[in-house]
Amino acid sequence: MSGSRNPESKDERKANRRGAARLAAVQALYQMDIAGTDLNEILAEFESHWLGGEVEGDKYLPADANLFRDIVRGVVADQRRLDPAIDQALTKGWPLKRVEALVRAVLRAGAFELESRKDIPARVIVSEYVDVANAFVDRDETGMVNAVLDMLARAARAGEFGASR
């Protein structure tokens, strides 16, 4: 029996830090949407209090701060382009503005990463944001997040999904 086996590999720690960054980014985007919090204020608040810290007795995982900032800034900068793409992927008659604010934040963050983070496989991004949604909403809304992000992924990265066009 080898004593050198690490229960959590470097790749797993990196994935956990990315997952924590995505969760924090969705929470920050939600807060910006609901409370109208300024971008610089939200970045400062999350970086000093939430990322890897303890809030109201809950310990938050250390997050990839660069990914967190990239997602939040990117969604804010690209929202006018992202929202119409998400609207097209949603069911007819159910525009993004009618979607609950937390789900809207998940969809925007996922759409941003699918378009801008080509270094991360589309299926990983979709799966990660389905997991984030699952932490906050019920199965029906999680299924909708999966369907919308999958549709956006296939449009933005058709090559990753084979010749199924």
LOLO-93886 format. One record per residue: z, y, x of N, C-alpha, C in turn. Coordinates in steps of 0.2 Angstrom, whole numbers, plus 5000, padded with zeros to 4 digits. Example, Ala and Ser with C-alpha at 12.3 -4.5 7.8 and 13.67 -1.06 7.14 Angstrom:
2
503949725066503949785062503949845066503549895064503649955068503950005064
This chain:
165
500049945004500050005000500050065004499550105004499550165008499950225005500250255009500750315007500350385008499650375010499350445010498950455004499050414999498650434993498950494989498550544988498750604985498650594977499150604973499050594966498550644963498450704966497950754963497550774969496850754969496450774974496250844974495950864980495750934980495250954974494750914973494350924967494750934960495250894959495650894953495950964953496250984959496651044959496151104957495551104960495051154959494851154952494751094949494551094942495151124937495751104939496351124935496451204936496251234942496251304943495751334939495151304938494551334934494751324927495051274925495251264918495751314916496251334920496751384919496451454918495951464923495551524923495151534916494851484914494451484907494951504902495551464901496051474896496251544896496451574902496651644903496151694901495551674903494951724901494851724893494951674890494851674883495451714880496051704882496651734879496551814881496251834886496151904888495651934883495051894883494551924878494751924871495151874869495451884862495951944861496351954866496752014866496352084866495852084870495452144870495052154863494852094860494552104854495052124848495652094848496152104843496452174844496752184850497152244851496752304854496052294856495652344859495952364866496252314869496452324876495852344881495952394885495452414890495352354895494752344898494652294903495052294909495152354912495552364918496352344917496552364911497252354909497352274908496852244905496952174903496852134910496452154914496452114921497052124924497352184925497952194928498552154925498552164918499152124915499052054916498552024915498451944916498551924923498351964928498451944935499151954937499552004935500252014937500651964933500551954927501051914922500851844920500251834919500051764916499751714921499351734926499051684930499551654935499751594934500251564938500951584937501051624932501751644931502051614925502651634923503051614917503051664912502851654906502951704901503251664895503851704893504251674887504451604888504551584894504851514896504251464897503651484896503051434897502851454904502751394908502451404915501751394914501351444917500651444917500351414923499851374923499551344929499251404933499251394940498951434944498151434942497851494942497151494940496751524945496151514945495651534950495551614947495851654951495851724949495151754949494751734954494051754954493651734948493651674946493351654940493551684934494251694933494551734928494151804927494151844933493851904933493151904931492751854934492051854933491951834926492251794923492151784915492351844911492851874912493051924908492651984909492452004915492052064916491352044914491151984915490451964913490351964906490851944902490751944895490752014892491152054895491152124893490452164894490252144900489652184903488952154899489052084897488452054894488452044886489052064883489152054876488552064872488252124873487652144869487052094869487052054875486552004875486751934873487451924874487651854873487751854865488051904861488151894854487551874850486951904851486351884847486151804849486251784855486051714857486551674853487251684853487751644849487551654842487351704839487251714832486651664830486151664834485551614833485851544833486351524837486551454837487051434832487351494829487751474823487351454817487751424812487451414806487151474802486651464799486351524795486851544790486951614789487351644785488051644787488151624794488851634796488851664803488751734803488651764809489251774814489251784820489751784825490351834822490151884819490751934817491151904812490951844808491351814803491751754806491651744813492051684816492651714818493151674818493851694820493851714827494251774828494251804835494351754841494751714840494851664846494251624847493951594842493351554843492851604846492751664843492251714846492351714853492951724856493151734863492951664867493051604864492851544867492051544868491751564862490951554862490651604867490951664867490751714872490851694879491451674881491551654888491151594890491051544885490651484887489851504888489651544883488951574884488851604890489351654892489251684898489151634904489651584905489651544910488951504910488751484904488151444904487551484907487551544906486951584908487051604916487651614918487751644924488051604930488351544928488651504933488251434934487651444937487251384938487551334942488051354946488351304951488851254947488951264941489351224937488951194932488951124932488451084927488651114920488151114916488151144909488651094905488551034906489050984902489750994903489951014910490651024912490851094908490451144908490651204905490751194897490251154894490351144887491051104886491151054890491751014889492351054890492351094895492951134897493151184891492651214888492751264883492951224876492651164875492951124869493651114870493851094876494551084878494951144876494751204879495051264877495151284870494651274866494651284859495151234856495151174858495551124855496351144856496451184861497151204862497351254856496951284853497051334848496851324841496351284840496051284833495951204831495851194825495751124822495051094824495051034822494450994824493851014822493751044816493151074813492851124817493351174819493151234823492951204830493351164833493151134839492451104839492351064834491651034833491051084833491251144830490751194829490651224836491251234840491151264847490751214851490851154850490451104854489651104852489551114846488851114844488551174846488851234845488551294847488451304855488951284859488851284866488351234868488351174865487851124867487151154866487051184860486351214859486151274864486651314865486551364870486351334877486751284879486651244885485951224886485751184881485051154881484551214881484651274878484151324878484151354885484751364888484851404895484651354901484751294900484751244905484351184903483751184900483451124898483351074903483251094909483151044915483750994916484351014914484950974915484950924909484550934904484650884898484050844898483550834903482950794903482450834899481950794897481350814893481450814886482050824883482150824876482050894872481450914873481250984870480850974864
